[in-house]
Amino acid sequence: MSAKPVYPKANKKERDPDFVKAETAMQRAAQKARERARQTGVGVVFLKDGRIVEELPG
């Protein structure tokens, strides 16, 4: 099995407006998840630069 990048480089052509709105919604959801994690004192696990990262409160 070969290693492939998680997010392959996309062409820099015009973006679909639906995808732009979906990206905005995902960013808003991620922010809400971080806020909730902070309130409850737990970490948030996410993918950054192809690596799994845990963001701890504090």
C-alpha positions in Angstrom: 0.0 0.0 0.0 1.5 3.3 -1.0 1.2 6.5 1.0 -0.9 9.2 -0.6 -1.4 12.7 0.6 -4.7 13.2 2.4 -5.5 16.3 0.5 -4.1 16.2 -3.0 -3.3 19.5 -4.6 -6.4 20.8 -6.5 -6.3 22.8 -9.6 -6.5 26.6 -9.0 -9.7 26.9 -11.2 -12.9 28.5 -10.2 -14.4 27.0 -7.1 -17.9 25.6 -6.9 -19.9 28.0 -4.7 -21.5 25.0 -2.8 -18.0 23.8 -1.8 -17.1 27.3 -0.6 -20.2 27.4 1.6 -19.5 23.8 2.9 -16.0 24.8 3.8 -17.3 27.8 5.8 -19.8 25.6 7.6 -17.1 23.1 8.5 -14.9 25.8 9.9 -17.8 27.1 12.0 -18.5 23.5 13.2 -14.8 23.1 14.1 -14.8 26.3 16.1 -17.9 25.2 18.0 -16.3 21.8 18.7 -13.2 23.5 20.2 -15.4 25.8 22.3 -17.4 22.8 23.7 -14.2 20.8 24.3 -12.8 23.8 26.3 -16.0 24.0 28.3 -15.9 20.3 29.2 -12.1 20.1 29.7 -11.4 17.6 27.0 -9.1 17.6 24.0 -9.9 17.8 20.3 -8.3 15.4 17.8 -7.9 16.5 14.2 -5.8 16.0 11.1 -3.1 18.7 10.4 -0.6 18.4 7.6 -1.4 14.7 7.2 -0.7 14.0 10.9 -3.2 13.2 13.8 -2.9 16.0 16.4 -4.6 16.4 19.8 -5.3 19.9 21.0 -5.6 20.0 24.8 -7.4 22.7 26.7 -5.4 25.3 28.6 
